[in-house]
Amino acid sequence: MSPKIVTSVANGNGGGILPLLLMDTLSIGQAVAGQIANTGWPEWVAIGGAILYLVLAARESPWCWFWGIISCAFWAYVAYAEYALFVDALLQVFYVLISFWGLYAWLYGGQAHDALPISVLPLRSHVGIILAGLLLTLVVGYFFDQYTPAAATYPDAFTTVFSVIATFMVIYKKLENWLYWLVIDTVYLFLYGSRGGYLFVLLFVVYLVLAVVGYLRWRREFERNLNSI
């Protein structure tokens, strides 16, 4: 951004805040274009696999876990090597391992050793989950802040802790998992934005849209199953 424009706006000249906003938008656009041009194939695999995972999860397809494994393996590398988000990199490794459990649970987790149905958690369970998650966020954030060179330790810890929680909710097909992901992905959006990862910001916008779609589809299926009982 041009120092002259910043000085001009600060002094009340140059047409007000609009030129600054336009320059910011242009700079971000150029950054996104540059990141797209410089994005390596591991990142594209992570992005494509993640989108396929969410689309299939919204449709309750067990194949979502296959694409989740592929995406998270590459995402772990990107988070560690490109953005120094060490906690998030560890989270992706956890996802790879836990996805095998998720695949089994979706196929055979029902009462008759059949497909697992969608269910909900009572309000008191969410209160306990949120309080425990926030406490663990402080512990994890403090540890990485003190003992690692990781960036954005507390926001990174928040997304890590609650992503693990939400993943278990997905494994057991809890409807509210999508609401948790809406909050988590919003924090991720700002987290990667603060690190200049504007391409991933756009990706998390897509995640947010898919989370809304997933919630609506699962709620409709849950209500249909209730009415059929």
BELTA-V760153 format. One record per helix or strand of 2 or more residues. SS is the DSSP state (~ for helix, > for strand). FROM is the first residue (numbers start at 1). TO is the last residue. Records with the same first field share a line. If there is no record, write none. Layout:
SS=FROM-TO ; FROM-TO
This chain:
~=3-10 ; 18-38 ; 41-58 ; 64-81 ; 86-108 ; 123-147 ; 153-171 ; 177-194 ; 198-228
